[in-house]
Structure formats: C-alpha cells, structure tokens
C-alpha cells in the first residue's frame, strides 16, 4: 500500500474512532498520528481489524487492575514507587538513554530472577502492577520525550535482554509473567518494539526460545537478534558507548547504577508523584520557609494522569 493510501486510511480510521465514540480528545491511549498508525501497522492497515484491536485496548485500559490504567498510573509512578529497588534486584527492567536512531533503549536483566525472595517484600499483584505501568510509560512519557529530543517522531524502542546468569530454573519462575508481558505489549501497545537484541544467551536458550517464540507475532519474532556472548561490537553499532551501560560493554556508569537511574530525555524537568519526589517537594517547601501542608501545584490522581508533567 502506498504512502498516500496509508494517509487516507489513517484519516478514515481517525474519523471512525471519533464518530463511534471509541476515541475522545484527551484519551491517554494517545490521539496522535503515530499512535493510530501503530494499530494500523499491527493489522496491516486493515481498518476493521485495527478498529477491533483499538476497541480491545481501550476496554483493557478502562478495566485493568479493577480501577483502570489511568487510576493505576496516577497511584504508581513508574520511576518512583516503594518496591522499586526490590523489584529491580530481582528483574531490572529499565529505560536508559537512546540509541543511534533516537529510540529509547529498554534493558532487561534476567540473571537475578528470584521471585520467592521478591515476594517476601512485594506481592505478586504489586509486581504485576509495576510491569503494567512500565509498559504504559513508554507511549505516555518515554516515546514523546524521545521524539522531542530527536526533533522527529520516534515510535519504537530498542530492547536489550541480558541473559547472563540466567538458567532454566529461573525461566520457569518467570515464564507465566513473561508470557503475560508479551501479550499486553502486543495486544495493547502494538508496534512499539523496533528491535530486540538478546545477549549472553546460555546453552539452554535454544529450548527457552522454542518455548517463547510461539508467544510472539511473526512480525515481532523477525525483529529478534540473538547475539550470544560476542555481542559488544553489535550493540555499539546500535548504541553510542556513552549511552550504553558498562555492564553491556559501554562507558556509562550512572551513580547508583544505570538500572536505577532510568536516565534519558523523559526525566528532563519531569515532576514525579512517587514517595521520593513527594519527600523532595516537602524538603523544598521546608527549606523555602513555606510550611503550608499542600502545595498549590499538587495534582490529584485523576489530574496527574492527564497532566503535562506526566507526559514528558
């Protein structure tokens, strides 16, 4: 299909979604061209199939967690929630700078998977909530910020999965959660993964990949590069050394660890709403001599979900 036909299909798709009350101005799924094009691409520009996919995504957003995604996001800052360090000790899953194409880099490290240990301090339900808000912050905050930083639309992410220290026993621990993560990504955040690089694959990975591959759409599986242990040169072809953590062969060593920094344009002037941000705001108020309990700039949960500060 030509570019002109894509543009016409996009126009019809947008009009259909608005006319049928499926999409409204201000919906946090996104009303921009890039968002709508992702759903169209995922269904090869078949309008009926793309509409069904969009309706399902909107329904999921309204019902997930029993309260809806906007409410969950207003309650759990993906970059600042109480259990974050415990979750990252088990399964670091973080955004870190951008690659040479301007795409945000999303890094998963599976070597420390230990759910029995994690679930002593974080419930499985809370852990799953962290996975959901992490997925949501990509189109809500990370991609828009990357687009502004690059000066052009950035609609996809480079994912790097580090399997150093990973084993079959750890795979069985995370199998169901990983499968569910793939499902929400493909069904409700389509076409956001531009490329997936798997490094430090263990000898058991052929079996693991055989289990995982059927979870993915054919188009997703075709974006996977299995790089094994000799990966450094390939990653540096995609990501500048100063943007790649030293643990993956780059030069970056963020204070406190790259996995906890989540450094990137999405944090520039970002006003968070988690416990650390709240504490910093209180300290700033005390230091300024203003002892008013509530700041005039504070946001209610529903306001924050739609505010510019949460759409960096």
C-alpha positions in Angstrom: 0.0 0.0 0.0 1.4 3.4 -1.0 2.1 6.3 1.5 -0.9 8.2 0.1 -3.1 5.2 0.7 -1.7 5.0 4.2 -2.6 8.6 4.8 -6.1 8.1 3.6 -6.6 5.0 5.7 -5.3 6.9 8.7 -7.8 9.7 8.1 -10.7 7.2 7.8 -9.5 5.3 10.9 -9.4 8.5 13.0 -12.8 9.6 11.8 -14.3 6.2 12.5 -12.9 6.1 16.1 -14.2 9.5 16.9 -17.6 9.1 15.2 -18.2 5.8 17.1 -17.1 7.2 20.4 -14.1 4.8 20.6 -11.6 7.7 20.9 -12.1 11.1 22.5 -9.8 14.1 22.8 -7.6 13.7 25.8 -7.7 9.9 25.9 -4.4 8.8 27.4 -4.0 6.0 24.9 -3.0 8.8 22.5 -4.8 10.7 19.8 -1.7 11.5 17.6 -1.0 10.1 14.2 1.9 7.9 15.5 -0.4 6.1 18.0 -3.1 5.4 15.4 -0.6 4.3 12.9 0.8 1.7 15.3 -2.6 0.0 15.4 -3.0 0.2 11.7 0.5 -1.3 11.1 -0.2 -4.1 13.5 -3.2 -5.1 11.4 -1.6 -4.4 8.0 -3.8 -1.4 7.5 -7.0 -3.5 7.6 -9.5 -0.9 9.1 -11.9 -3.4 10.6 -9.1 -5.4 12.3 -7.3 -2.3 13.5 -10.6 -0.9 15.0 -11.2 -4.2 16.8 -7.7 -4.0 18.2 -8.2 -0.4 19.3 -11.5 -1.2 21.0 -9.9 -4.1 22.9 -7.1 -1.8 24.0 -9.5 0.9 25.2 -11.6 -1.7 27.1 -8.5 -3.1 28.8 -7.3 0.4 29.8 -10.7 1.1 31.4 -10.8 -2.2 33.4 -7.2 -3.3 34.1 -6.4 -3.7 37.8 -10.1 -3.2 38.6 -9.7 0.5 38.5 -8.4 1.3 35.0 -5.0 2.2 33.8 -5.2 6.0 34.3 -6.0 5.4 38.0 -3.2 2.9 38.5 -0.7 5.2 36.8 -1.8 8.1 39.0 -1.1 5.9 42.0 2.1 4.3 40.9 4.9 6.4 39.4 6.8 4.0 37.2 10.1 5.7 38.0 9.5 6.0 41.8 7.5 3.5 43.8 8.3 2.0 47.2 9.1 -1.6 46.0 11.2 -0.5 43.0 14.6 -1.4 44.4 13.3 -4.8 45.4 11.8 -5.4 42.0 15.0 -4.3 40.3 17.1 -6.6 42.5 15.0 -9.4 41.0 14.3 -8.3 37.5 15.8 -5.0 36.3 13.6 -3.6 33.6 14.5 0.0 32.7 14.9 2.7 30.1 18.4 4.1 29.6 19.2 6.9 27.2 18.6 6.5 23.4 20.3 4.6 20.5 21.8 6.0 17.4 18.3 6.1 15.7 16.9 8.1 18.6 15.0 5.2 20.0 14.8 4.8 23.8 16.8 1.8 25.0 14.9 -0.6 27.2 17.1 -3.1 29.1 16.0 -6.3 30.9 18.4 -8.2 33.1 17.3 -11.7 34.0 20.3 -13.2 35.8 18.9 -12.1 39.3 15.4 -13.6 38.9 14.4 -14.8 42.4 10.6 -14.4 42.8 10.4 -16.2 46.2 12.8 -13.6 47.6 11.0 -10.7 45.9 7.5 -11.8 47.0 8.6 -11.6 50.7 8.7 -7.8 50.3 6.4 -7.2 47.2 3.2 -9.1 46.4 2.8 -10.7 43.0 -0.1 -8.3 42.3 2.1 -5.3 43.1 4.9 -6.6 40.9 2.4 -7.1 38.0 1.2 -3.5 38.5 4.8 -2.3 38.1 5.1 -4.2 34.8 1.9 -2.6 33.6 2.9 1.0 34.5 6.3 0.4 32.9 4.6 -0.6 29.7 2.3 2.4 29.8 5.1 4.9 30.4 6.7 4.0 27.1 4.0 5.6 24.9 2.8 8.1 27.6 6.2 9.6 28.5 9.3 7.9 27.0 8.5 8.0 23.3 7.1 11.6 23.3 10.2 12.8 25.1 12.5 10.9 22.8 10.6 12.4 19.8 11.1 15.9 21.2 14.8 15.2 21.9 15.3 13.9 18.4 13.3 16.6 16.7 11.3 14.0 14.8 8.7 11.2 15.5 10.2 8.3 17.5 7.6 5.5 17.7 9.7 2.4 18.7 12.1 1.2 21.3 15.3 -0.9 21.2 15.0 -3.7 23.7 18.2 -5.4 25.1 17.7 -8.6 27.1 20.8 -9.7 29.1 20.7 -13.4 30.0 24.0 -13.5 31.9 23.5 -15.9 34.8 20.1 -17.0 33.5 19.1 -20.6 33.8 16.2 -22.9 33.2 15.1 -22.8 36.8 14.9 -19.0 36.6 13.0 -19.3 33.3 10.3 -21.5 34.9 9.9 -18.9 37.7 9.2 -16.1 35.3 7.6 -18.0 32.4 4.0 -17.0 33.1 4.8 -13.4 33.9 7.0 -13.1 30.8 4.2 -14.5 28.6 1.7 -12.1 30.1 4.1 -9.2 29.5 4.5 -10.2 25.8 0.7 -10.4 25.5 -0.1 -6.9 26.8 2.7 -5.5 24.8 1.5 -7.0 21.5 -2.2 -6.5 22.2 -2.4 -3.1 23.8 0.9 -1.4 22.9 1.4 -2.7 19.3 4.4 -1.9 17.1 6.4 -0.2 19.9 9.3 -2.7 19.7 11.6 -1.8 16.9 14.3 -4.4 17.6 15.1 -6.9 20.3 18.7 -7.9 21.0 19.3 -10.9 23.2 22.8 -11.1 24.7 24.7 -13.7 26.8 22.3 -16.4 25.8 23.1 -19.6 27.9 23.4 -23.1 26.3 19.8 -23.8 27.4 18.5 -20.9 25.4 17.6 -23.0 22.3 15.0 -24.7 24.5 13.9 -21.4 26.1 13.5 -19.8 22.7 11.5 -22.7 21.5 9.0 -22.0 24.3 8.9 -18.3 23.9 8.8 -17.9 20.2 5.2 -19.0 19.8 4.1 -16.2 22.2 5.2 -13.6 19.6 3.6 -12.5 16.5 5.6 -13.4 13.4 6.4 -9.8 12.8 7.8 -9.5 16.4 9.9 -12.6 16.2 11.5 -11.3 13.0 12.8 -8.3 14.9 14.8 -10.5 17.3 18.7 -10.7 17.1 20.2 -13.5 19.3 23.8 -12.2 19.8 25.2 -14.7 22.3 28.3 -13.7 24.2 30.2 -11.9 21.4 27.7 -9.0 21.3 29.7 -5.9 22.2 30.5 -4.7 18.7 27.0 -5.3 17.5 25.5 -3.3 20.4 27.9 -0.5 19.9 26.8 -0.4 16.2 23.3 0.5 17.6 24.1 2.5 20.7 26.9 5.0 21.4 29.3 3.9 24.1 28.4 6.8 26.3 24.8 5.7 26.2 25.3 2.0 26.8 25.8 0.8 30.4 29.3 -0.6 31.2 27.7 -3.9 32.1 26.8 -4.3 28.4 30.2 -3.1 27.0 29.6 0.6 27.0 31.1 3.5 29.0 28.1 4.7 31.0 28.3 4.2 34.8 25.4 6.1 36.4 25.7 7.0 40.0 23.8 4.3 42.0 23.7 2.1 38.9 22.3 2.6 35.4 19.4 0.2 36.2 18.1 2.5 38.9 18.8 5.8 37.1 16.5 5.4 34.1 18.4 8.4 32.7 17.1 9.8 29.4 15.2 12.8 28.0 12.0 11.5 29.6 13.4 12.7 33.0 14.2 16.2 31.9 12.1 18.5 34.1 9.8 15.6 34.9 7.7 16.2 38.0 7.1 12.8 39.6 4.5 11.7 42.2 6.2 8.8 44.0 7.5 8.8 47.6 11.0 10.2 46.7 9.5 13.0 44.7 7.0 13.8 47.4 9.7 13.9 50.0 11.9 16.2 47.9 8.9 18.5 47.4 8.3 18.6 51.1 12.0 19.3 51.8 12.0 22.1 49.2 8.9 23.7 50.9 10.5 23.5 54.4 13.8 24.9 53.1 11.9 27.8 51.4 10.2 28.6 54.7 6.7 27.8 53.3 5.1 25.4 55.8 1.8 25.1 54.0 0.9 21.4 54.0 -0.4 21.3 50.5 1.4 23.0 47.6 -0.8 24.8 45.1 0.9 22.8 42.3 0.0 19.4 43.7 -2.2 17.2 41.5 -5.0 14.8 42.3 -4.7 11.3 40.9 -7.0 11.9 38.0 -5.5 15.3 37.1 -2.0 13.8 37.2 -2.8 11.1 34.8 -3.6 13.7 32.1 -1.2 16.4 33.1 1.7 17.7 31.0 4.1 16.7 33.8 3.2 13.1 33.3 3.6 13.3 29.6 7.2 14.3 29.4 
